[in-house]
Each structure stands twice: as structure tokens, then as C-alpha cells.
Amino acid sequence: MLPCRYTCATFLFLLLLLSFGCGGPAEGKDDSAAALLVYNADIWAGEGLAPATALLVGADGTILDIGSDTAAWTGQLEPATRRLDAEGQFLMPGFIEGHAHFSGLGSSLRNLNFLRSRSWDEILAMVEERARETPEGVWITGRGWHQEKWDQPHDHSIGGYPIHDELSQLTPDHPVVLRHASGHALYANGKAMELAGVTRETPDPRGGRILRDELGDPIGVFEERAMDLIADAYQNFVQTMTPTERKDEWLAGIRAAQDEVLSNGITSFQDAGSTFREVEWYKELDAADSLRLNLWVMLRHGYDEMAGNMAGLPHYGNRFECSAIKSELDGALGSYGAWLLEPYFDNPGFTGQNTTLVATVDSIAQLADAHGMQLCVHAIGDRANRETLDVMARYVAPTDDKRWRIEHAQHIHPDDIPRFAELGVIASMQGIHCTSDALFAETRLGTERARSGAYPWRSLLDARAVVTNGTDAPVEDVNPIESYYATVTRKRADGKATFFPEQSMTREEALHSYTAAPAYAAFQEDVRGSLRPGLQADFVLLTNNLKECAEDQILNTEVVATYVGGKEAYRR
């Protein structure tokens, strides 16, 4: 028999192994067995919550307890309980992508992607290579170019946009459509314009512009509503595919999007615009338990298509929810589509594009109100934001809790900033847009307007507005670490610009904007967004503590593992 001191020590060691976890159980908590114990972690549970080192997860995927003293958990641990040693790594609630495009991301992963391209010549080379492996007559598609981010201007261009001639010469037998990173402009080659019936005589549609040379001939660039001319021709091609082929292609994109999103530590995704058909397909995936993350979707159609066709909405499934409607009032700042109160500083006399009539957005607001759905309106320019707030004010009473949202809210007149909190309107913003646009935003707006109202996170927070975060993927890379870095530094990752850093968020505010704030913005704060007993165990393990690491280490942070509902969905 071992001496007593060894017997006692061994007993205590075994007890610690069985009971390692956090704090005592919450008062009145069910003593159900734990499915997962995470220990030896550096946990940030949420804004204002105490730090912890361990997390206990139940069989239903919800958090049983969290803390740093685990002695009281012994009765909840079983031999089947999985133990995860976090090895001191940073653990936080899973990132919630507050505004992006899920199927669009999937499509971008399967088509040409120009987000990292730094010249028109580089884009032409990618298109030429794709053309060699694509049958004649099949469309070539891509997205992500941005002329303001190229290392050098092209020598055969108008207004910074290269003329389509080189593109058309390289692809005489393939129609080509290449969408701008913002999604508010596109390039089309000669073949695509031929199929679309676009000529010198084609007029600019309301809310859009066809860029032309000095003779009036289209150069291949279509902005805002003018994009529909090319998009309609592309859809004619898509319609030649069988319904099964179209759905299979969409499903392939969704699988790619899920892999990409989970590898970036994102456990919930707020999709900024899906069609009726996509909503039905998401329902099917949810019913088959094929969604590996939480998906919250805004329905996106014109008023006439939605009115009278809202049966079954809002829809609340297991991991899929459609409880919002999306509309828009303007375009993007980079393509001069943002609707401004005063003319562009670098385009005198032009105030942008009102892409959807205010009266139409008002009708969509009535539709959302009648069906108990959230209204989400794309508004980037200060005029578009003011008009949107005016519309919302007509349907939101001071005692309401509708949580209607303005998507992007990039440039706001200072007089309108307090109205967000007054109306309970969510500012659904994207940190990465600020630094991505930093190379041209001040040129577009002028210094004073850029300083006082462009991406004004600090001013909105100080006015007690709710501000959420995201990337608008595939407009930007879906990586939340890059957007977080932009939010707390207002610096571009390449060091080329810092955009009025006085509007930065603190580290904890930025983490909140990527977790609990978007959960609140979707009426899901009692389900996810922080690590509290009773909420879903959606969390991510990272190599760096984002709240405390050196600023120059933020962008080096990597995702170690992503857990959704207490189950591992990704591991590096």
C-alpha cells in the first residue's frame, strides 16, 4: 500500500482531472451531463463579462457553465465527455459576419477573383487563361477589381477605367462580365455587349450610367442600374442550363462558402439579400441538417415581386432564418454611385445615383412592417442615409423595438448621427470598407466631409447607436481579422493610408461589434453572440489574444478551431 501522502495526492490529482472547469454552476442550473469541457483557455466571453479559463457545454450544444474554478462540475463530467485542452489559446464567441453575401461568396470562390489584383494587365492575363479552358460561347465571369487600388493607371483609359478593346481582342468568342469589387459596376467585353444589344444609341437607364468615349461609344463599363443590361444577357445564358444544373452549381458554391467562412472563425452569417428560390433551397439544406453554421437572411426582391407573395415568412428554422427584407437607395462611393447631399469633391455637379425611388423603399417599409420583418436598406451616401432615416421614422415609434437596419451607413451627415439611437436603427457597417476606401474616400468627399461623417464609428457609438461589423464579402475578403484590424486602427494593412483614427473603436468595442452586436441586430442576443450559460456554444480559438496583443500582431492572428453548437466545424 502507498503511504497516505501519495494516496491523497493521487486522489486529488484524479479529482482535478475530472472536475477541471469553471466556477460553480449557475443558480438553478440543470445538472445534465456535459458533452464537452474546454479548459486551459484564455477566454473573452463578451463585453462586460468576467474573464474565464474553462467552458462546459451540454449535449444540446448550449453552454452549461463558464468560469475559472471547476470543482463544482464533477457531477456533470462523464467518461464520454470530450476534453479539449486549449493550451492557453484565446477563446472568444464565434465571429458573426454582420453583412455579406453567402451565395455570392460561394460563386466568387468558383469564378475569377480579382480582390488581390493590382493592375488591369494582371486581370487580362487571368481572363485569357480562363478563356483557353472554356468552351466557345460560354460566359466568363469574375469579380473583385477596383481601379483605385491598382498600382499604376492604365494608359488607355477614360476616367481611370481601361477601354474594353484589349479585353475584347483576347476573348472574341466568349462573352465576359467582370464585376467591380463593390458590386456596383461591371466590365463587359465586346461579345457581351453584342449579346446585350448595347450600342452607341443605347440610353443610360434611370439610376445608372454607361461610360462612353469621346465619340459616344461604350467603353465597357456599366454603373449601377446600367449593369442590368449585361446581367439580363447573362441570365439568358443561365436559363439555357437545366434547373438541376443551376441548383447543383449553386450548391457547389454554398459548400465552398461554408468551408471558407468556418475556416475564418465565423459561426453565424448575416446574408444581405437572397431570392425566394434561394430561401427555399436554404430551407431544404436546413431540414437535411446540411448547414454547418447559422445563416440569417434578408429577402431581396422588388416590391412588386414581394407584395402578395410573403406566405411562410418570416421563417425560423434550426440554423436558417429569413426574417428581414432588403432594399437600397444608392450605389457605392468608389463608382460615384453613393447619393450625396452635396456634389462629389472630385466630380463637381454630380451627387451620385438614387438607384431606387424613395417612394418604392417606403412601400417596402410598409411591407416589412405589415409582416413583422426587419427592414434593411443599403445606404452609403449622406443623402441616402438621411432619406432612409426619414422613411424609417414614419414607421418606428419611440417605444418600438423593430431594430430596422441601415446597411453600410458609410457617410452620414453629422446632424443625422444621433437619429440612429433615437430611432433604434442599427448601423450595419463594415470596418474593412473604411481602410479599403481610404485611398479615394477623401478625394471623393473632400477633407472636412470625410473627417466628420465618413465611417463614423466613434461618433455613432458615443451617440449610443448599435454598430455591427462585417466584410460585405465577396466585395472584400471575408476574413474578420482584417476587418477587426481596420476597426481598431483605421490603418490599411499595406501601410498606404490611415483614415482619421479618431473614429476608431476600442478593442473590446470592436470585438462586441463582431459578436453580440450583430446577434442583437438580428434579435438573436438570447441565442448567440456571447459565452453565457444557456446560449449556443459557438466559439473560436485563435493564436493571439485580440484584446491585448500588440497592434502589429493582430494581422498575424490565425484561426485554430471553430465550434458551432459545441461541435468542431473546422480545425487548422
C-alpha positions in Angstrom: 0.0 0.0 0.0 1.2 3.5 -0.8 2.0 5.9 2.1 -1.0 8.1 2.9 0.6 11.2 1.4 0.9 9.6 -2.0 -2.7 8.1 -1.9 -4.1 11.6 -1.0 -2.1 13.3 -3.7 -3.1 10.8 -6.3 -6.8 11.1 -5.3 -6.6 15.0 -5.5 -4.9 14.8 -8.9 -7.6 12.5 -10.3 -10.3 14.7 -8.9 -8.8 17.7 -10.6 -8.7 15.8 -13.9 -12.4 15.0 -13.5 -13.5 18.4 -12.3 -11.4 20.8 -14.3 -13.7 23.6 -15.5 -15.1 26.9 -14.4 -16.8 28.4 -11.4 -19.8 26.9 -9.7 -22.9 26.1 -11.8 -25.4 28.9 -12.3 -28.1 29.0 -9.7 -30.9 26.6 -10.5 -29.0 25.1 -13.5 -29.9 21.6 -14.7 -27.2 19.1 -13.7 -27.3 17.4 -17.1 -24.1 15.7 -18.2 -21.5 17.7 -20.2 -20.7 16.8 -23.7 -17.6 19.0 -23.9 -15.1 20.5 -21.4 -12.7 23.2 -22.7 -10.0 24.1 -20.3 -6.7 25.9 -20.1 -8.2 28.7 -22.3 -7.8 32.5 -22.3 -11.5 33.3 -22.6 -13.1 36.6 -23.5 -16.8 35.8 -23.0 -18.2 39.1 -24.2 -18.3 42.8 -23.4 -18.5 43.4 -19.7 -18.3 39.7 -18.8 -15.7 38.3 -16.5 -12.6 36.6 -18.0 -12.5 32.8 -17.6 -10.3 29.8 -18.3 -12.9 27.0 -19.0 -16.2 26.3 -20.7 -18.7 23.5 -20.1 -21.0 22.5 -22.9 -24.1 20.4 -22.8 -25.3 17.7 -25.1 -27.7 20.1 -26.7 -24.9 22.4 -27.8 -25.6 25.1 -25.3 -23.2 26.4 -22.6 -23.8 24.9 -19.2 -21.2 27.0 -17.4 -18.2 29.2 -17.7 -15.6 30.4 -15.2 -12.2 29.6 -13.7 -13.0 27.4 -10.6 -14.1 23.9 -11.8 -14.6 22.0 -8.6 -18.4 22.1 -8.7 -18.6 20.4 -12.1 -17.5 16.9 -11.1 -21.1 15.6 -11.2 -21.6 16.8 -14.8 -18.5 15.1 -16.2 -18.7 11.6 -17.6 -16.2 9.3 -19.3 -17.8 10.2 -22.6 -17.3 14.0 -22.0 -14.8 15.3 -24.5 -11.9 17.2 -23.0 -10.2 19.9 -25.0 -7.0 21.4 -23.7 -6.9 24.9 -25.3 -3.2 25.2 -24.4 -3.6 28.8 -23.3 -5.0 30.0 -26.6 -7.5 32.8 -26.9 -11.1 31.7 -27.0 -14.0 34.1 -27.8 -17.5 33.9 -29.2 -17.6 32.9 -32.8 -17.4 35.8 -35.2 -20.8 36.9 -36.6 -20.5 38.2 -40.2 -22.9 41.2 -40.0 -23.4 41.9 -43.7 -22.1 39.8 -46.6 -23.4 37.7 -49.5 -23.3 34.0 -48.9 -24.1 32.6 -52.3 -22.1 35.5 -53.9 -19.1 34.4 -51.8 -19.5 30.8 -53.0 -19.8 32.0 -56.6 -16.7 34.2 -56.2 -14.7 31.2 -54.9 -15.6 29.2 -58.1 -15.1 32.1 -60.6 -12.3 34.5 -61.2 -11.5 36.6 -58.2 -9.6 39.9 -58.5 -9.6 41.1 -54.9 -5.8 40.8 -54.8 -5.2 42.0 -58.4 -3.1 45.2 -58.6 -3.3 46.0 -62.3 -5.5 45.7 -65.4 -2.8 43.7 -67.1 -3.0 41.1 -64.3 -6.7 40.8 -64.7 -6.4 40.4 -68.5 -3.9 37.6 -68.0 -6.4 35.8 -65.7 -9.2 36.2 -68.1 -7.1 35.0 -71.1 -6.1 31.9 -69.2 -9.7 31.1 -68.3 -10.7 31.6 -71.9 -8.3 28.9 -73.1 -10.0 26.3 -70.9 -13.6 27.5 -71.5 -15.8 26.3 -74.5 -16.7 29.0 -77.0 -19.9 30.8 -76.3 -19.7 30.1 -72.5 -19.6 33.2 -70.4 -16.5 34.0 -68.3 -17.3 35.7 -65.0 -15.3 37.3 -62.3 -15.4 39.9 -59.5 -13.2 42.0 -57.3 -11.4 44.5 -59.5 -11.1 48.1 -58.2 -9.3 50.7 -60.4 -8.5 52.9 -57.4 -6.4 50.1 -55.9 -4.2 49.3 -58.9 -0.5 50.1 -58.6 -0.5 52.1 -61.7 -3.1 53.7 -64.0 -3.7 52.1 -67.4 -2.5 54.2 -70.4 -5.6 53.5 -72.5 -8.4 54.6 -70.1 -11.2 57.0 -69.6 -11.9 58.3 -66.1 -9.5 55.7 -64.7 -11.3 52.8 -66.4 -9.4 51.0 -69.2 -11.3 50.7 -72.5 -12.6 47.2 -73.3 -10.6 46.8 -76.6 -7.8 44.7 -75.1 -10.3 42.5 -73.2 -12.4 42.1 -76.3 -9.4 41.2 -78.5 -8.3 38.4 -76.1 -11.8 37.0 -75.8 -13.6 37.3 -79.2 -15.6 34.1 -78.8 -16.5 34.4 -75.1 -18.9 36.9 -73.5 -17.1 38.3 -70.4 -18.6 40.1 -67.4 -16.3 41.2 -64.6 -18.0 42.8 -61.6 -16.4 45.7 -59.6 -15.4 44.8 -56.0 -18.3 46.9 -54.7 -20.8 45.1 -56.9 -22.0 48.5 -58.2 -20.2 48.5 -61.6 -19.0 45.9 -64.1 -16.8 45.4 -67.2 -18.3 43.8 -70.3 -16.3 42.8 -73.4 -17.5 43.4 -76.9 -19.1 39.9 -77.2 -21.2 40.5 -74.0 -22.3 43.9 -75.2 -23.2 42.5 -78.6 -25.4 39.8 -76.9 -27.0 42.5 -74.7 -27.7 44.7 -77.7 -25.7 47.6 -76.3 -24.7 50.2 -78.9 -23.8 53.9 -79.1 -27.6 54.6 -79.3 -28.4 52.7 -76.0 -29.5 55.3 -73.5 -28.5 55.5 -69.9 -31.2 53.9 -67.7 -32.6 55.8 -64.7 -30.2 55.3 -61.8 -27.3 54.1 -63.9 -24.7 55.1 -66.4 -22.9 53.6 -69.4 -19.4 55.1 -69.6 -18.5 56.3 -73.1 -15.6 57.6 -75.1 -15.5 61.0 -76.8 -17.4 59.6 -79.8 -20.2 58.2 -77.5 -19.2 54.6 -77.9 -19.5 52.4 -74.7 -16.0 51.7 -73.2 -17.3 48.5 -71.5 -18.0 49.9 -68.0 -21.6 49.9 -66.7 -22.5 51.6 -63.4 -25.5 50.9 -61.0 -28.8 50.2 -62.9 -27.0 50.1 -66.2 -25.5 46.8 -65.2 -28.9 45.2 -65.7 -28.3 45.5 -69.5 -25.4 43.0 -69.3 -26.9 41.0 -66.3 -30.0 40.3 -68.3 -28.0 38.9 -71.2 -26.0 36.7 -68.8 -29.3 35.4 -67.3 -30.4 34.4 -70.7 -27.4 32.2 -70.9 -28.0 30.8 -67.4 -31.6 29.9 -68.5 -30.1 27.5 -71.0 -28.9 25.4 -68.1 -31.3 22.8 -66.7 -32.9 23.5 -63.3 -30.8 20.7 -61.9 -27.6 22.1 -63.3 -28.4 25.6 -61.9 -29.1 24.2 -58.5 -26.0 21.9 -58.5 -23.8 24.9 -59.3 -25.4 26.9 -56.5 -25.0 24.1 -54.1 -21.3 23.8 -55.0 -20.9 27.4 -54.2 -22.7 27.1 -50.9 -20.3 24.2 -49.9 -17.3 26.3 -50.8 -18.7 29.3 -48.9 -19.3 27.2 -45.7 -15.7 25.9 -45.8 -14.3 29.4 -46.3 -16.5 31.0 -43.6 -15.8 28.4 -41.0 -12.0 28.4 -41.6 -12.2 32.2 -40.8 -13.8 31.6 -37.4 -17.3 32.7 -38.4 -20.1 30.8 -36.8 -23.0 32.9 -38.0 -23.5 34.7 -41.2 -26.0 37.5 -42.0 -26.7 37.4 -45.7 -27.6 40.7 -47.3 -30.0 39.6 -50.0 -31.4 36.3 -51.2 -34.1 35.4 -53.6 -37.3 33.4 -53.0 -35.7 30.5 -54.7 -32.6 30.6 -52.6 -34.7 30.9 -49.4 -36.4 27.6 -50.4 -33.1 25.9 -51.1 -31.7 27.1 -47.8 -34.8 25.6 -46.1 -34.1 22.3 -47.8 -30.4 22.4 -46.6 -31.6 23.2 -43.0 -34.2 20.5 -43.0 -31.5 18.0 -44.1 -29.1 19.3 -41.4 -26.6 20.3 -44.1 -25.9 23.8 -42.8 -22.8 23.8 -40.7 -23.2 27.3 -39.4 -26.0 29.7 -38.6 -27.5 31.6 -41.5 -29.7 34.7 -41.2 -31.0 36.0 -44.5 -32.6 39.2 -45.9 -35.1 38.6 -48.7 -34.2 40.7 -51.7 -36.7 41.4 -54.5 -38.5 44.4 -55.9 -41.8 45.5 -54.2 -44.0 44.1 -57.0 -42.4 40.7 -56.7 -42.7 40.5 -52.9 -46.2 42.0 -52.4 -48.8 39.2 -52.2 -46.0 36.5 -52.1 -44.9 36.6 -48.5 -46.6 33.4 -47.3 -44.5 31.5 -44.9 -42.4 34.5 -43.9 -40.8 35.2 -41.6 -39.3 31.7 -41.4 -37.4 30.4 -38.3 -35.7 27.1 -38.8 -32.9 25.3 -37.0 -29.9 27.0 -38.4 -31.6 29.1 -41.1 -33.8 32.1 -40.6 -35.3 34.6 -43.1 -36.9 37.4 -41.1 -35.8 40.6 -42.9 -36.3 42.4 -46.2 -33.5 44.2 -48.1 -33.8 47.3 -50.3 -31.4 50.1 -51.4 -31.3 53.7 -52.1 -28.0 54.3 -53.8 -24.8 52.7 -55.0 -21.1 52.8 -54.0 -18.7 55.6 -53.3 -15.9 54.3 -55.5 -18.1 54.2 -58.6 -19.7 57.6 -57.8 -22.9 55.8 -57.0 -23.3 57.0 -53.4 -26.1 59.6 -53.2 -24.8 62.8 -51.6 -26.3 65.9 -50.2 -23.6 68.0 -51.9 -21.6 67.2 -55.2 -18.6 65.0 -55.2 -15.4 66.9 -54.4 -13.7 65.4 -57.4 -16.8 65.4 -59.7 -18.4 68.8 -59.4 -22.1 69.0 -60.2 -22.7 65.3 -59.7 -24.3 63.9 -56.5 -24.5 60.2 -57.2 -27.2 57.8 -58.1 -30.6 57.3 -56.4 -31.0 53.7 -57.6 -34.4 53.0 -56.1 -37.1 55.6 -55.7 -37.7 56.8 -52.1 -41.4 56.0 -52.6 -40.6 52.5 -53.6 -38.4 52.0 -50.4 -41.3 53.5 -48.5 -43.6 50.8 -49.9 -41.2 48.1 -49.0 -41.0 49.5 -45.5 -44.8 49.1 -45.3 -44.5 45.5 -46.4 -41.9 44.8 -43.8 -44.0 46.4 -41.1 -47.1 44.5 -42.1 -45.3 41.2 -42.0 -43.3 41.8 -38.8 -40.0 41.6 -40.6 -36.9 43.8 -40.2 -36.3 46.4 -42.9 -32.7 46.6 -44.1 -31.8 49.4 -46.5 -28.5 49.8 -48.3 -27.5 53.5 -47.9 -23.9 54.7 -48.4 -24.1 58.5 -49.2 -25.3 61.1 -46.6 -28.3 61.9 -48.8 -29.3 58.2 -48.9 -28.8 57.8 -45.2 -31.0 60.8 -44.4 -33.7 59.7 -46.8 -33.6 56.2 -45.2 -33.9 57.6 -41.7 -36.8 59.7 -42.8 -38.6 56.7 -44.2 -38.0 54.6 -41.1 -39.1 57.4 -38.9 -42.6 57.2 -40.4 -43.0 53.6 -39.1 -40.9 53.4 -36.0 -42.4 54.8 -32.8 -40.3 55.7 -29.8 -41.5 52.6 -27.9 -40.9 50.2 -30.8 -38.2 47.6 -30.8 -38.1 46.9 -34.6 -34.3 47.1 -35.0 -34.5 48.2 -38.6 -31.1 48.5 -40.1 -29.1 50.7 -42.5 -26.7 48.6 -44.3 -23.2 50.2 -44.7 -24.1 53.7 -43.4 -20.7 54.8 -44.7 -21.1 58.5 -45.0 -23.5 60.3 -42.6 -24.2 64.0 -42.2 -23.2 64.8 -38.5 -26.8 66.1 -37.9 -28.1 62.6 -38.7 -25.8 60.6 -36.4 -27.9 61.0 -33.3 -31.0 59.8 -35.1 -29.8 56.2 -35.3 -30.1 55.8 -31.5 -33.2 57.9 -31.3 -35.0 55.6 -33.8 -33.3 52.4 -32.6 -31.9 51.9 -36.1 -28.9 49.6 -36.4 -25.8 50.9 -38.2 -24.7 47.7 -40.0 -21.2 48.7 -41.1 -18.0 47.0 -42.3 -14.7 48.0 -40.8 -12.7 46.9 -43.8 -14.6 49.2 -46.1 -13.1 52.2 -44.3 -9.5 51.3 -45.0 -10.2 49.7 -48.4 -11.8 53.0 -49.4 -9.1 55.2 -47.7 -7.2 55.6 -51.0 -10.1 57.5 -52.6 -12.7 58.4 -50.0 -11.2 61.8 -49.1 -10.8 62.6 -52.8 -14.4 61.8 -53.4 -15.7 63.8 -50.3 -13.2 66.4 -49.5 -11.3 66.5 -46.2 -13.9 68.1 -44.0 -16.8 65.8 -45.0 -14.5 62.8 -44.8 -13.4 63.8 -41.3 -16.8 64.5 -39.9 -19.0 61.9 -41.4 -17.2 59.1 -43.2 -17.3 55.7 -41.4 -18.0 57.5 -38.1 -18.0 54.5 -35.7 -16.8 56.6 -32.8 -19.4 59.2 -33.2 -22.2 56.7 -33.6 -21.1 54.7 -30.5 -20.8 57.9 -28.5 -24.4 58.8 -29.6 -25.4 55.3 -28.2 -26.1 53.7 -31.5 -25.7 50.0 -32.1 -22.9 49.4 -34.6 -22.2 46.0 -36.2 -19.3 44.7 -38.2 -18.6 42.6 -41.3 -16.9 42.5 -44.6 -19.6 42.6 -47.4 -17.9 39.6 -48.9 -17.3 39.0 -51.8 -16.8 42.8 -52.0 -13.9 42.2 -49.6 -12.2 39.1 -48.2 -14.5 37.5 -45.6 -11.6 37.4 -43.1 -12.8 39.1 -39.9 -9.3 39.6 -38.5 -8.6 42.1 -41.3 -11.8 43.9 -40.7 -11.2 43.9 -36.9 -7.7 45.4 -37.5 -9.2 48.2 -39.7 -11.8 48.9 -37.0 -9.3 49.4 -34.1 -6.6 51.2 -36.2 -8.2 52.7 -39.2 -5.0 51.7 -41.0 -4.6 49.9 -44.3 -2.8 46.6 -43.9 -0.3 47.7 -46.6 0.5 50.8 -44.7 -0.5 53.1 -47.5 -3.1 55.1 -45.5 -4.6 55.8 -42.1 -8.1 57.2 -42.2 -9.0 59.6 -39.4 -8.0 57.3 -36.5 -10.1 59.4 -34.0 -13.1 57.4 -35.2 -11.6 54.1 -34.2 -13.3 51.6 -31.8 -11.6 50.3 -28.7 -10.5 46.6 -28.8 -13.5 45.5 -26.8 -15.9 47.6 -28.7 -14.7 46.1 -31.9 -15.0 42.5 -30.6 -18.5 43.4 -29.5 -19.3 44.7 -33.0 -18.4 41.3 -34.4 -20.2 39.2 -31.8 -23.0 40.4 -29.5 -23.9 43.5 -31.6 -24.8 41.6 -34.8 -26.6 39.0 -32.7 -28.7 41.8 -31.2 -29.2 43.3 -34.7 -30.9 40.0 -35.7 -32.9 39.6 -32.5 -30.6 36.7 -31.5 -28.9 38.0 -28.4 -30.6 35.4 -26.3 -29.3 32.6 -28.5 -25.7 33.6 -29.5 -23.1 36.4 -29.6 -21.6 35.9 -26.1 -20.5 33.0 -23.9 -23.1 32.8 -21.2 -25.0 29.8 -19.7 -27.9 28.9 -21.9 -26.6 30.3 -25.1 -25.3 28.3 -28.1 -21.7 27.2 -27.7 -20.4 29.0 -30.8 -16.8 29.9 -30.3 -13.4 30.2 -32.0 -9.9 29.5 -30.8 -7.2 32.0 -32.0 -3.5 32.1 -31.8 -3.5 35.7 -30.4 -5.5 37.5 -27.8 -7.2 40.1 -29.9 -8.0 42.2 -26.9 -4.4 42.5 -25.6 -1.9 41.5 -28.3 0.4 44.1 -29.9 -1.2 46.0 -32.7 1.4 44.7 -35.2 0.4 41.1 -34.2 -3.3 41.4 -34.9 -3.0 40.6 -38.6 -0.8 37.6 -37.8 -3.7 36.0 -35.8 -4.8 32.6 -37.1 -7.9 30.5 -36.5 -7.0 27.3 -34.7 -10.5 25.9 -34.5 -14.2 26.8 -35.0 -17.0 25.3 -32.9 -20.7 25.6 -33.8 -23.2 24.4 -31.2 -20.3 22.8 -29.2 -19.1 20.7 -32.2 -15.9 21.2 -34.1 -16.7 22.6 -37.5 -13.1 23.5 -38.5 -9.6 22.8 -37.3 -6.4 24.2 -38.8 
